[in-house]
């Protein structure tokens, strides 16, 4: 007997995580740019960045596109898992 993964639930979970984490990281970079730059340079060795945070309509457009991409990634990942687990 095989257990099927609920691909829609996985897709929704990916989208919700991105809806919450994406603006959280941007707000962190906006309010505390020095700590954000330090942590990111430690996390990705050699990364040199300078935070110049702005919230424009372009930000929100790309944020929604990213949420859609994460939703599709979760859906396709769940469907692929179900297909390969047979």
Buried (B, 14 or more C-beta within 10 A) or exposed (E): EEEEBEBEEBBBBBBBEBBEEBBEEBEBBBEEBEEBBEEBEEEEEEEEEEBEEEEEEEBEEEBEEBBEEBBEBBBEBBBEEBEEEE
